[in-house]
Amino acid sequence: MENSYVIAMPYEFFIRRAFNCGYNEHQSKNAYFKNLIDTERGADLRSTVGSYDKQLKEIKKNIEKAILKFLKSKPTIEEKAGLEKMLTQLPFLYSTNEILSLLEFGLEITNRYK
């Protein structure tokens, strides 16, 4: 099984890129997504970070804020279309793999902001 810390990095990269911020500003720390992955894999973290659904809601909220931040940063037509597509897909994602695919797409389309 792959290391959940490494798998969670696209979450941190996407949030930090959107806000041009440091580690754990705007809840960018990959530990948030790592906890979600670990919970999905069966770890019982309810006493420390809450249920899977609670964590998922927070992660999605943070990703949505990042997408909206990118949309305010004068994206190109292609970037805007991709970001808007992400916004419409986000509410329908329920697994960490689905969210990771979305984040990888987001990192691709926002590559110029690195």
C-alpha positions in Angstrom: 0.0 0.0 0.0 1.4 3.4 -1.0 2.3 5.9 1.6 -0.7 8.1 2.3 1.6 11.1 3.1 3.1 11.0 -0.4 -0.3 10.4 -2.1 -1.8 13.5 -0.3 0.8 15.9 -1.7 -1.3 17.1 -4.7 -3.8 18.5 -2.2 -1.1 20.6 -0.5 0.4 21.7 -3.8 -3.0 22.8 -5.2 -4.0 24.8 -2.2 -0.6 26.4 -1.7 -0.5 27.3 -5.4 -3.9 28.9 -5.4 -3.1 31.1 -2.4 0.6 31.4 -3.0 1.0 30.6 0.7 3.2 28.6 3.0 2.8 25.3 4.7 -0.6 25.0 6.5 -1.9 28.4 5.5 -5.5 28.1 4.2 -5.5 24.5 5.6 -3.1 23.5 2.9 -1.1 21.0 5.0 -1.3 17.6 3.3 -2.0 15.9 6.7 -5.7 16.9 6.2 -5.9 14.9 3.0 -3.7 12.1 4.5 -6.1 11.7 7.3 -9.0 11.3 4.8 -7.0 8.7 2.9 -6.2 6.8 6.1 -9.8 7.0 7.3 -11.0 5.7 3.9 -8.5 2.8 4.3 -10.0 1.8 7.6 -8.1 3.8 10.3 -10.4 5.0 13.1 -9.5 8.7 13.5 -13.0 9.8 14.5 -11.8 10.9 18.0 -9.1 13.2 16.5 -10.3 14.4 13.1 -13.9 13.3 12.9 -15.8 11.0 10.5 -15.0 10.4 6.9 -17.9 12.5 5.9 -16.9 15.4 8.1 -13.3 15.3 6.7 -14.5 15.0 3.1 -16.7 18.1 3.5 -13.8 20.1 4.8 -11.4 18.9 2.1 -14.0 19.7 -0.6 -14.6 23.2 0.9 -10.8 23.9 0.9 -10.5 22.8 -2.7 -13.5 24.9 -3.7 -12.0 28.0 -2.1 -8.7 27.3 -4.0 -10.6 27.0 -7.3 -12.5 30.2 -6.6 -9.2 31.9 -5.8 -7.7 30.8 -9.1 -10.8 32.0 -10.9 -10.2 35.5 -9.4 -6.6 35.6 -10.7 -7.4 36.3 -14.3 -7.0 32.8 -15.7 -6.7 32.2 -19.5 -9.8 30.9 -21.3 -8.5 27.4 -21.1 -7.7 27.6 -17.4 -11.1 29.2 -16.6 -12.9 26.4 -18.5 -10.9 23.8 -16.6 -11.5 25.4 -13.2 -15.2 25.8 -13.9 -15.3 22.1 -14.9 -13.6 21.2 -11.6 -16.2 23.3 -9.6 -19.1 21.4 -11.2 -17.4 18.0 -10.6 -16.3 18.6 -7.0 -19.7 18.1 -5.3 -20.1 14.6 -6.9 -16.7 13.2 -5.7 -16.8 10.8 -2.7 -13.5 8.9 -2.8 -9.9 10.1 -2.3 -9.0 8.6 -5.7 -11.7 10.7 -7.4 -10.4 13.8 -5.6 -6.8 13.0 -6.4 -7.7 12.8 -10.1 -9.4 16.2 -9.9 -6.4 17.7 -8.1 -4.0 16.3 -10.6 -6.1 17.9 -13.4 -6.1 21.1 -11.4 -2.3 21.1 -11.0 -2.0 20.6 -14.8 -4.2 23.5 -15.7 -2.7 25.8 -13.2 0.9 24.9 -14.0 1.9 28.5 -14.8 1.1 29.6 -11.3 3.9 27.5 -9.7 
